[in-house]
Amino acid sequence: MSGGQGSGRISPDDFRHIALAETVSTNNECLARAREGDPGNLWITAARQTGGRGRRGREWFSEPGNLYASLLLIDPAPVQHLHSLPLAAAVAVHRAIRRVMPPGSPEVAIKWPNDILVDGRKTCGILLEAEGLPDGRHALVIGCGVNVAAMPETGLYPVTSLRQEGATISAEELFAHLFVTMAEALSVWDRGAGIALIIDQWRAAAGGIGEAITVNLPDRSLAGRFVGIDADGRLLLDTGSGAPLAIAAGDVFLG
């Protein structure tokens, strides 16, 4: 079933998967196939990316052994509901990573909006990209990069890998879990109609609520206490003066 055929229960059986040895970026690959008429609900994974990217055009470390996976959706929801899709994606990836961590391993948490932290260190980034297609459809790609076996030496934030935190699984094994948990999360999200349920699940998995954070915006930095997210998924920052600020996009630093 493609995303444009109305709501309904989504199951893993609704998705296809193509595994590549190497590509520039799995997001690019999904968008190229969308332009060629692919109906969507397509996962592309690659053992290696030569031009992976993160948010705001940053380069994404893409050594073999890690998971590089992108999901192509076509017309996944009315435009006014798409802002909540990153939260559903984060819930899915969080759940998949939790399922592969050994008993007694450090906490797995979501950092707003959709980074996954293990023991407070970043192990996953999620990048959503959208594009209008010539035939009037809209493509949306959920790209997931997870440090399974390796991690960059430096980054904006402290980083780790699943192997460093005690997980012995392969990228393929993690993807098998993600294939299921993403279908579950998209089914709950239900083209945006289930945003309240997704926000509840996101809050239950969130790290840093109640703690001091800094949010870097394009033009300034704001410091305050992270008091949660609103009904639209925006970060709520209590700066100590007036009502909490609702922030739609920014880089968050905990502590």
Backbone torsions as a table, in degrees:
resi	resn	phi	psi	omega
1	MET	NA	133.2	175.8
2	SER	-90.5	159.4	-174.9
3	GLY	-62.1	-17.0	-175.2
4	GLY	-86.1	1.6	-173.7
5	GLN	-100.8	33.7	176.2
6	GLY	87.1	169.5	-177.9
7	SER	-81.0	177.5	-177.7
8	GLY	151.5	166.5	-178.2
9	ARG	-67.9	130.7	178.5
10	ILE	-101.7	137.4	176.4
11	SER	-128.1	164.0	177.6
12	PRO	-55.8	-25.7	-179.9
13	ASP	-64.2	-16.7	-179.0
14	ASP	-81.0	-3.7	-173.5
15	PHE	-115.5	147.2	174.1
16	ARG	-107.7	163.1	-179.9
17	HIS	-141.8	129.7	173.2
18	ILE	-120.2	124.4	-179.8
19	ALA	-103.9	124.8	179.5
20	LEU	-110.9	151.1	175.3
21	ALA	-73.2	-42.1	-176.3
22	GLU	-154.3	145.3	173.9
23	THR	-154.3	164.2	176.2
24	VAL	-61.4	-51.7	177.4
25	SER	-159.8	138.7	-179.2
26	THR	-66.4	-30.5	174.6
27	ASN	-63.2	-46.5	178.2
28	ASN	-58.1	-42.6	-178.2
29	GLU	-62.0	-43.1	178.2
30	CYS	-62.6	-45.3	-178.5
31	LEU	-65.4	-37.7	177.9
32	ALA	-62.5	-41.8	179.5
33	ARG	-69.0	-33.8	176.7
34	ALA	-62.5	-42.5	179.8
35	ARG	-64.3	-26.9	179.3
36	GLU	-85.0	1.2	175.0
37	GLY	103.8	9.0	180.0
38	ASP	-57.3	139.1	-177.0
39	PRO	-77.5	-5.2	177.8
40	GLY	94.5	-174.9	-172.7
41	ASN	56.2	42.4	-177.9
42	LEU	-118.1	123.7	171.6
43	TRP	-92.8	133.5	169.7
44	ILE	-118.1	126.3	172.2
45	THR	-119.1	156.0	177.5
46	ALA	-140.9	142.7	176.7
47	ALA	-69.6	-28.3	-178.3
48	ARG	-150.6	144.2	172.9
49	GLN	-115.4	140.5	177.7
50	THR	-96.8	-12.4	-179.1
51	GLY	-146.6	42.5	179.8
52	GLY	-62.5	151.0	-179.2
53	ARG	-141.1	153.3	177.0
54	GLY	-107.6	-162.8	-179.4
55	ARG	-63.9	149.5	177.0
56	ARG	56.2	33.7	173.4
57	GLY	75.8	9.6	179.6
58	ARG	-70.1	148.4	176.9
59	GLU	-69.4	143.8	177.8
60	TRP	-113.8	121.6	177.1
61	PHE	-52.4	124.0	-169.9
62	SER	-134.4	50.7	177.8
63	GLU	-76.9	154.2	176.3
64	PRO	-59.8	152.0	179.0
65	GLY	102.4	-17.0	177.0
66	ASN	-99.1	170.2	-179.1
67	LEU	-97.0	124.4	173.4
68	TYR	-123.4	107.8	-173.2
69	ALA	-139.7	135.6	176.9
70	SER	-131.9	140.4	179.1
71	LEU	-113.5	122.6	177.0
72	LEU	-91.4	123.2	173.3
73	LEU	-117.1	141.3	176.5
74	ILE	-112.9	125.9	-178.6
75	ASP	46.3	57.8	-173.5
76	PRO	-71.9	-19.3	-178.1
77	ALA	-171.7	161.2	169.5
78	PRO	-56.4	144.8	-173.7
79	VAL	-52.6	-37.5	-176.1
80	GLN	-68.2	-11.6	179.9
81	HIS	-102.9	-6.4	-173.4
82	LEU	-67.7	-24.2	-177.2
83	HIS	-61.0	-21.9	-177.6
84	SER	-91.1	-6.6	-178.4
85	LEU	-63.7	-38.4	176.9
86	PRO	-57.1	-32.2	179.4
87	LEU	-69.2	-41.2	177.7
88	ALA	-62.9	-41.2	178.8
89	ALA	-62.3	-41.4	-180.0
90	ALA	-64.2	-40.8	178.0
91	VAL	-59.9	-42.8	-178.3
92	ALA	-64.9	-46.6	-177.7
93	VAL	-68.7	-41.0	177.6
94	HIS	-56.3	-45.5	-177.6
95	ARG	-65.5	-40.7	-179.9
96	ALA	-64.0	-44.1	-178.8
97	ILE	-66.8	-41.3	178.6
98	ARG	-58.8	-36.0	-176.7
99	ARG	-69.0	-20.2	-177.8
100	VAL	-103.7	-4.3	179.7
101	MET	-80.6	140.9	-178.6
102	PRO	-71.3	159.6	177.6
103	PRO	-56.8	139.3	178.0
104	GLY	80.4	5.7	-179.7
105	SER	-77.1	165.9	-176.7
106	PRO	-62.6	165.7	-178.8
107	GLU	-63.0	137.5	171.2
108	VAL	-104.0	125.0	-175.2
109	ALA	-139.8	157.8	175.2
110	ILE	-94.9	132.0	170.8
111	LYS	-104.0	128.1	-174.7
112	TRP	-53.4	137.0	-3.9
113	PRO	-87.4	-30.4	-172.7
114	ASN	-155.7	36.3	165.8
115	ASP	-88.9	148.3	176.1
116	ILE	-110.0	127.4	-179.4
117	LEU	-109.6	142.0	168.2
118	VAL	-118.5	121.7	-176.8
119	ASP	54.5	37.8	176.5
120	GLY	80.5	3.1	-178.5
121	ARG	-117.0	140.6	-173.7
122	LYS	-69.2	129.5	175.5
123	THR	-124.5	-6.9	-176.9
124	CYS	-150.8	141.2	170.7
125	GLY	-123.6	145.7	-179.9
126	ILE	-125.4	127.1	-178.5
127	LEU	-123.7	118.6	176.3
128	LEU	-100.6	133.9	178.3
129	GLU	-134.1	141.8	-177.8
130	ALA	-126.0	153.9	179.2
131	GLU	-154.0	133.5	171.9
132	GLY	-76.7	135.4	-177.2
133	LEU	-98.7	156.8	-177.2
134	PRO	-58.2	-28.2	-177.4
135	ASP	-88.9	8.7	176.2
136	GLY	95.0	-10.7	176.8
137	ARG	-77.3	164.9	175.9
138	HIS	-119.8	127.0	177.2
139	ALA	-95.7	138.3	173.1
140	LEU	-132.9	131.0	-177.5
141	VAL	-117.4	130.7	173.0
142	ILE	-103.8	108.5	180.0
143	GLY	-100.5	131.9	-177.5
144	CYS	-125.1	122.0	173.7
145	GLY	-117.1	120.1	-176.8
146	VAL	-121.6	128.4	174.2
147	ASN	-74.4	95.1	179.5
148	VAL	-87.7	-58.7	-174.6
149	ALA	-105.8	-25.1	-174.0
150	ALA	-137.6	164.1	-179.9
151	MET	-148.6	155.2	177.2
152	PRO	-67.9	155.4	179.8
153	GLU	-76.6	-29.1	-179.5
154	THR	-136.7	159.5	177.4
155	GLY	-171.4	178.5	177.2
156	LEU	-63.5	-31.8	-174.5
157	TYR	-125.8	162.2	169.7
158	PRO	-59.0	138.3	-176.0
159	VAL	-124.8	161.3	174.7
160	THR	-152.2	178.1	174.9
161	SER	-128.7	160.8	178.8
162	LEU	-62.6	-37.6	179.3
163	ARG	-63.5	-42.0	178.6
164	GLN	-60.0	-30.5	-177.1
165	GLU	-94.8	10.4	171.4
166	GLY	104.4	-2.7	178.6
167	ALA	-84.3	136.5	-176.5
168	THR	-109.6	13.1	-175.8
169	ILE	-79.7	164.2	175.2
170	SER	-93.4	168.3	175.9
171	ALA	-60.5	-37.1	-179.4
172	GLU	-65.6	-38.9	178.5
173	GLU	-67.1	-40.9	177.6
174	LEU	-62.5	-41.7	-179.6
175	PHE	-62.7	-35.9	178.3
176	ALA	-59.1	-36.8	175.6
177	HIS	-71.5	-43.7	-178.2
178	LEU	-62.6	-36.8	178.8
179	PHE	-55.3	-38.1	-179.5
180	VAL	-81.7	-46.3	-174.6
181	THR	-68.8	-30.8	177.6
182	MET	-68.7	-40.5	176.7
183	ALA	-61.2	-41.4	178.6
184	GLU	-61.9	-46.5	-177.3
185	ALA	-66.9	-40.0	179.1
186	LEU	-67.2	-32.6	177.4
187	SER	-66.6	-42.7	176.7
188	VAL	-65.7	-44.2	-179.8
189	TRP	-60.0	-38.5	170.8
190	ASP	51.4	57.9	177.5
191	ARG	57.1	29.0	177.3
192	GLY	97.1	-14.9	-178.3
193	ALA	-69.8	-23.3	-177.8
194	GLY	-100.8	25.5	-176.1
195	ILE	-57.6	-37.5	-177.6
196	ALA	-62.3	-42.0	177.9
197	LEU	-65.7	-41.6	179.3
198	ILE	-64.0	-41.9	179.4
199	ILE	-63.2	-38.5	176.1
200	ASP	-60.6	-44.6	-179.3
201	GLN	-67.4	-37.9	178.6
202	TRP	-63.8	-47.2	-179.2
203	ARG	-60.5	-37.8	-179.0
204	ALA	-65.1	-24.6	-177.6
205	ALA	-102.5	-3.4	-171.3
206	ALA	-73.5	146.2	172.8
207	GLY	-105.3	149.2	171.1
208	GLY	87.8	-0.8	179.4
209	ILE	-64.5	130.8	-177.5
210	GLY	90.0	-6.3	-176.2
211	GLU	-101.1	164.0	176.5
212	ALA	-73.1	134.1	177.7
213	ILE	-138.4	164.1	169.3
214	THR	-120.7	134.8	177.8
215	VAL	-115.0	118.2	176.6
216	ASN	-90.1	117.8	174.7
217	LEU	-100.2	167.1	-178.9
218	PRO	-55.3	-31.9	-173.4
219	ASP	-112.6	-9.2	-178.2
220	ARG	-166.4	170.0	174.6
221	SER	-114.3	142.0	178.5
222	LEU	-122.2	137.7	177.3
223	ALA	-116.6	146.8	178.3
224	GLY	173.9	-160.6	-179.4
225	ARG	-108.6	132.4	179.0
226	PHE	-78.4	110.1	-176.1
227	VAL	-103.9	5.4	176.1
228	GLY	127.9	-161.8	176.8
229	ILE	-126.6	154.6	-179.7
230	ASP	-89.3	-174.8	-175.3
231	ALA	-66.8	-14.0	176.9
232	ASP	-100.7	2.7	178.7
233	GLY	86.5	7.2	178.6
234	ARG	-79.0	144.8	178.6
235	LEU	-69.7	135.9	177.4
236	LEU	-105.1	118.7	-176.9
237	LEU	-115.6	119.1	176.5
238	ASP	-90.6	106.8	-178.2
239	THR	-89.7	-2.2	179.7
240	GLY	93.1	-4.1	177.3
241	SER	-132.0	111.5	177.7
242	GLY	79.0	-167.2	-178.5
243	ALA	-68.4	154.2	177.8
244	PRO	-57.6	144.1	175.6
245	LEU	-81.5	137.8	175.4
246	ALA	-99.2	119.7	-173.8
247	ILE	-115.3	124.9	-175.8
248	ALA	-86.6	-28.3	-177.5
249	ALA	-155.2	141.1	178.1
250	GLY	170.4	165.5	176.3
251	ASP	-94.7	124.1	-175.0
252	VAL	-103.3	132.3	175.5
253	PHE	-119.5	119.6	-179.2
254	LEU	-79.0	148.0	174.8
255	GLY	81.2	NA	NA
